[in-house]
Amino acid sequence: MKKSICLMLMLMIMLVTSGCSFAGMSDDDLLQPPKAMGVKAEIQNLLENTTKGDYKLKYPQSGDYRSAIIMHDIGGDEEEEAIAFYKTAKDNSNINIIFMKEANDKWEVISTYANPNSDIDRIYFGDVDNDGKSEVIVAWTSYMTASNQIILYDYSNDEIQQIIVSGKNTTYTEMVMTDITNDRVDDLVVFTTYLTDEQLSKTTTSTILYSSCVDGTFSKVSEISTASTITSYSQIITGNVNKQTKGLFIDGYTQNQNEQLTQVIYYDQDDQILRNPLNVIDRYGENQNITLRDTVTVCKDVDNDGITEIPSVYTPLVSSKSVSSSPIIRWNKIDTKNEAVEKVVDTYSNYFDNYYFVLPEQWENRVVASNENSSRTTVFYEINGTDEETINTAEIPSETTRESATVPEISSEPESKTETVTVNPEPLLTLKVFTEKIWKNEGTERLAEGYVVIKDQTGLIYTCKLGKTDEHRLDISTKQVTENFNIIK
């Protein structure tokens, strides 16, 4: 038996170390990707013939289209054309974009353009001029000049026309294709930085809208300043500012990577310009954006009414050393008529245990949340007041903030300091999370202490324990706690 095993091992080693191949295949054959078949093979043959075999495919680095050869109907005839990116050894400084179509059962070249940039960032397809055909928008990048270029390619009259959308001294940080003008035609919104003074290397950050909404021609329609302090984006989404207005909700990190702020960009149909009501600069050149916060919370439709809400944060300071204050998120919406911020609801978010709690309306500006991750416990306390028996709201966005949040001229009075609040030491509400294992051992005891299970999900038991206030004005029922408690999705 041992002899047979040894013989088999020796045969396997001989096969592996020898130059033998199976079924006539060499090692190189095994390493080669499979050859293209069908239409792709015909396109590949056309590339071979056009370049005389001298080509190396290039791939977009981001976006929804990452292939070097992309199939898409850009002629509006329900037949797909082919687009490919490649470099040649003969001209290694340029990237070529080639457009191909099938005619009379044979693939042929429509047009080819050489681009001096070093890479392709992304590619979009959209009918930006409402002619019933998808235009091609390619974002090119250059590592040599640290700039970007956006070019539109339009297929008309059996040829491809190249139109430069943005070029010299422009660096886009992000872009979105969406119908922000609400006319059922695609628009391109570009977030850019560009040189305003080449000698001093001064840059300006702005958002530019390219659209055909004004005169039917795809062109630059509006440009608006944006916060220069944003260095990276955590989220950019399209949402409803109100029932009639779409907008872009941009959450981004500032130079201080622990802080985020939000901007809302929407199109004013009456004045035909972009609006950015949260980007407020005071007379001292400081940005007074009320959404500056040190949480990971981003914009979302928090109350499921179809309108996207904007988060801001307030964290009262507490005089008691035994109570540490956690951020409370105030969700706001934009009143486009007055360019004002309106409060929608307050929430407390616990990302450690993945839930958020909607504060009852009567709790507004009247409670402090204190969280301890080690015990998985959050306690809400009633605020008694401050030294002057008033609650400081300097960090709380006003419900009518036309003057404070949208008018560039901010009051020259010194900013009020955040006051320290005192709290009732008796908990108003306790939220506590248990694992299934711990709850199995302690559940009976905890129920006897007054805890009630409000959610059982993904191996965790979420509970609450009610407290009482002297005048009962802030009291809440278990039913209301259950209704206001949500798992973060």
C-alpha positions, 0 to 999 in steps of 0.5 A: 500500500505504502509502495503504491502511494509513493509511486503515485506521488512520484508520478504527480511530481514528474507531471508538475515539474516536466514541460508536459501539457494536457490536451495539447495546451501549453503553459502560455495557453493556460495563462491567456484569457479566453478569446472574444466570441461573437460581436466582441470578437468582431469589434476586437478584430476591427481594433486590431485592423485599425491599429495594426495590432498596436494597442493596449486597452485602457479602463475607466477608473470609477463610475458604473462603466468600467470596461475598456469596450462599452456597448451602448445605444448612442444613435437612438435606433435601439442598436448598440454602438461600441466605444473603446479606449486604448493606447498605442506604443507609437503614440503613448502620450495620448489615450484614444477613444474610438466609436464603432457601429455595425452596418450591413452585418459588419463593424466599422469605425465612426470616429476616433479622437486622441486625448492627451490626458493620462487616464479615464476617470468615468463615463456617463450616458444621458440625453442632455439635449432632449434629442432622443439620443444618449450623449457620451460624457467622458471625464479625463484625468491628468496626473501630470497637471493634477487637472481634469477635463470633461468632454461630451461626444454627440453622435449626429449625422453619422459622425461623432462631434467632440464638445469640451465641457470643462478644460484648462485649470479646472479640477473637478472633485465630483460630478453627478448626472441627474435631472436637477432642473426637473424638466425630464432631461438629464443635467450634469452637475460638477463640483470644481476647484479652479485657479482664480489667480495663477501667480498666487495659486489661489483656487475657488470651489464651486458647483456648476450646472450644465444643462439644456434647460434654458435654450435647448443647447447643452451649456453652462447654465449656472455656477454657485460658490460652495464650501472650500473647507470640504476636502472629501465627500461622505455622501452625495444623493439626489432627493426632494427639497420639497414636493416640487423641487429636486436637489443634491444633498452633499455631506462632506468632511472638512480639513478636520476629518472628524467634522462634517457639514452639509450643502444643499444645491437646487435649481431656482426655476424662476431665476434660472440659477442654482441655490445653496442656502446653507453656504453662508459667509459672514463679514469676517469671511467665516462659513456659518453653515449650521450643519457643522457636526462631529458625527457620521450622520448624513442626510436622509428622509428621516420621517419617510415623507418623501423630503430629504432632511438635513442633520445639525447637532447640539450637545449641551454641556452638563454641570454634573461630572457623572453625566456626559452629554451625547449629541442630539441630531436636529433634522431640518428641511429647506424652505425654498421660498424664504431660503430658511431652515425649518426644524422637522424632528430631533433624534438621538443616534447610537451607532455602536448598537445601530439604532436611533430614537425620535425624541418626543416633541415635548422634549425639544431643548429640554433633555440631555442624552448620556451614553455609555458604550461599555454598558450599552446604556443611554440615559435621558435626563431632564434639563433643569436650566442654567445659572440664569435659568435659561437654556442656551440655544446657540448651537441649536438651529433656529426654526426661522433662520432667514437672518441667521442662516442665509443672509451674509451680513451676520450680527457683529455682536460677540457669539454667546458662549455655550452655557452649562446646564443642570439636570434632574438626576433621576433618569427620564428614560433609559435605553439598554441593549443586551445580547441574547446570551446575557438576556437569557441569564439576566432577563427575568431580573431586568424585567423585575427592575422595570425594563421592557423589551421594545425590539428583538433583532439580529441577536440583540435585545433592545429594552427601555425603562421609564422614569418620572418627572415632577410635573409629568410634562415630559413623561413618555409611555412604553408604546411611544418609546416603541413607536419612536425607536428605529434600527439604523438601516 
